[in-house]
Amino acid sequence: MSTITAADVAKLRRLTGAGMMDCKKALEEAAGDFEKGQELIRKRGQAIANKRADREATEGVVLAKTTADGKKGMMIALNCETDFVAKNADFIALANQILNAALKANPADLEGLKNLVIDGKKVTELVIEKSGITGEKFELSFFDKIEGSAVQAYIHAGNKLATLVAFSKAGFDAQVYKNVAMQVAAMNPVSVDKDDVPVKILTQEMEIARDQARREGKPENMLEKIAQGKLNKFFKESTLMNQEFIKDNKLTVKQYLETNNKELKATGFLRYSLNV
């Protein structure tokens, strides 16, 4: 039987990121063969993933980042089971590694991201392998991207909520863009502007307003006018460009952007959160 040295264990740990005892055990089982040791650790990760497949992975991190030219942004959510692991530096590093690979390869969707190869391994395999190190279920649950003349990323403290906002023009102070990205995080708009609100939501809001007015005893011939008034209030509260700007409620977001340039506006946004 091969003698497993501390240097051997440290080498396998560098290769896999697994704990010292896990690496020692794997090398002992593999009779000192590093390739077999790595394979054993991967299999352990798969076994843990299979065993915990029905567990809920509701903790984790949401990260967003833009390409170097600032014209495209991408966002991912990597889930785990506990907040303790979500705060672990290695877990956050894994999420950043996956996000950076996405920015480089520009996958079409979540499935495409899962099939990207990082250091010879598919992202799905890498996630499973790292899952085996912690003993928790990991899941890459979300990926999306957005483009614009300028794109701003914002990650809220704690890595549970992130936003990306696309703008019509580039070249302004980064804080201007960031303020709007923070607005999306804080106020959770349903769309950029009135014309972007999905028909289903408009219909639902009008119906709710009619029913409310009807219950209040308003005459039938007044219901549409009352409902339209409530819909206008909904636009002010729930569409980004018409919301009160969180840093100066005397302005709407549209007016805030126009103070920098009359043609500057938000053209799209992404917002994703975990337990927020």
N, C-alpha and C positions, 0 to 999 in steps of 0.2 A: 504494500500500500504506500502511495506517495506521501511524503511529508509535506504538509501544508504550512507554509511560513506566513508570518504576519505581512510580509511584502506581497505574497500571492493574494492574500485576502484584500489588501489595500488596492491592488491592481484591479481585481474583479469589481470592487466597489466603485472605482473610477469609471469602469466600463459600463456599469449598470445603474449606479446610484442606489443600489440596495444596501441594507444595513450590514454591519460587519458580521454579525452572527449568521445572517442569511447567506452571505457570501462564503463564509467558512464552511457552512453545512453543504452548500452547493458544490464547492470544490472537493470536499471529502467524498460526496456521492459520485462526482465525476472523476475521481482519482487524479485530481490535479489538472484536468483538461479544461482550459479556459473557455473554449467554444461550447463544450458540454455544460459547463457551469452557467454560462449565459443562457443557454437553452433551458436549463432547469429553472432558472429565475423567471424566464418568460412564461414557462408552463405554470409556475406557481401563480403568476399574475392572471393567467387565463382561468385557472381553477378558482381563484378568488372571485373573478368577474362572473363566472358561471354560478357560483354558490350564492352570490349577492345580487343576482340579476333582478330579483323581485324587490330589492330594497330601494327606498326612495333616496335619490341623490339631489336634495333640494338646496344644499349649500354650494358654495363655489365662488367663482369670480366672473365678472363681465369686464372685458377689456376692449378698448377701441384705439385705433391708431391710423394715421394717414401715411400715404406714400411720400417720398422725399419731395416731390413737386407740389404736394398739398392739394392735388386735384381729385384724389380718390381716398376714401376711408373705408376701413373694414372693422367689423365687430364680431367677437366670439363670446360664448359663455361656456366655461368648463365647470362641470358640477362635481361635487363630492358629497359625502354624507354628513360631515361635521364642520362646524365653523373653525375648529382647531386646525384641521388640515387645510381649509380654505385660506388661512392666514400664514401657512407654512411657505417659506421662501422658495423651496423646491417646486411646490405646486404652482405658485405664481410664475416661476421661471418656465415651467412647462407650458402654461397658457401663453406666455409671451413668445415662446419658441414656435408654437403653432400659429399664432397671429402673424409673426414675422414671415413664416413660410407662406402664409396666405397672401400677404402683401407682395411677396416676390413672384408667386406663381399665378395669382389672380384666378382661383377656382370659380366655377360657375355657381356652385351652391354648396350646401353642407355636405352632401354626399361626395362631391368633388374634393372638398377639404379633407374629409376623412381618408381619402385615397391618395393624398399627397405623400411623397416619400421624403423623410427626414433622416439623414445619416443611415440610409439603407433600410429603413423601416417605414411602413405605412403609418400615418398618424393614428389610425385605430389600434395598430399593434403597439405603438409607443404609449398610448394612453393606458392600454391593458397592462403593459409591462410596469409602468409607474404605479398603477393601481395595486399591483402585487407587492410593491415596496411598503405601502401604507396599510394594506389590508382593508381598504375602503373601496367601494364602487366609485369609479370615475366615469363621467359621461360628457362627451362633447355634444352639447344640446342645441346650440344656436350659432348661426353664421349668416351675416348679411353684409352688403356693401353699398356704397353710394358714391356718385360722382358729381362734380360741379366745377365752376371756374376756381372756386376755393372750397375746401372742406375742413371743418374744425371738429376735433375730437375732444370729448370731456369725460373724465372718469370721476365719479363721485367718491369721496373718502370712504374707504372700506371695500372698494372694488365690487360692490353689489349692483351698481347702476352706472350705465354709460350712455352717452349720446353721440351722434354724428350729425352735423348740419352742413348742407351744401348751400353755397351762395352764388349769386349771379355775377359777382365781380371779385377779382383778387386785388391784392396790393394794399389793403388797409391794416391798421394796427391789429395785431393778433388778439388783443383784449376785446375788440369790438366783436369779433367772431365768437370768442369764448363766452362773452356775456350772453349771446343768444343760445349757445349750446347749453349753458347753465339754465337758461329760461326753460328750455325743453325738458331738462332734468327735473326742475322744480314744479313746473305747471302741467306737464304731461298733455300737451295738445293732441287733438285727434287728427288734425291736418294742418297744412301750411296756411291756407286761406279758405274763404267761404266756398269758392268754386271747387275745392278739393275734397270737401266732406262727402263721404260715401252716401249714395242715395238711401241706403238702408237706415243709416243713422238719422238723416234728415226726416225721413218718414216716421221713424220712431219718436223723435223729439216733437214733431208736430202732433202726433197722436197723443202723446203724454200731456202736452199743453192743452189740447182740446178737452181731454178727459178731466183734467184738473179744473179747468174753467167751468165745465159742465157741472162738476160736483159742487163748485162754489155758487151755483145757481145763476150763472151768466146766461143771457138769452142766446138762443141758437144762432141768430143772425150776426152775433158778435164774436163767435168762437174762432173764426178764421183770422180775424184781425188780432185778437188776443194771442192766438197761437203764433202768429207771425212776429208779434212783439217779443214773445218768449224765445223764439228762434233767434232773433237778433241778439238777445242777451246771451244765448248759447254760443253764437259766433264770437262774441267779445270774450267769453270765458274759455272757449275751447279751440279756437283756431289761432295758431302761432302769431301771425302778422297782426291780428286784432286784439290780442291779449294786452293787458296793462304790463308794461315793462317792469320787471321785478326790482330794478335798481332806481326807477323813477316812475312812479305810478301816474304821473301827469302825462306821460307819453305812452303810446302803444309801441309794440315792437317795430311795426312798420315806420312809425315816426322816428324812433330811435335810429334805425338804419338810414333813414333819409337825412338825418342830421350829418351823417358822414358822406353820403352821396345819394342823389335823387334816384339813381338807377340801382342802388344796392338793395337786394332783397334776398330772403331765404327762398330756396327753390325745392328743398326737400329735407327730410330728417329721418333718423332712426333713433329709437329709444328702446332699451331693454333693461329689465331689472330682475333681481332675485330677492324675494322676501322684502321688497320695498314698496 
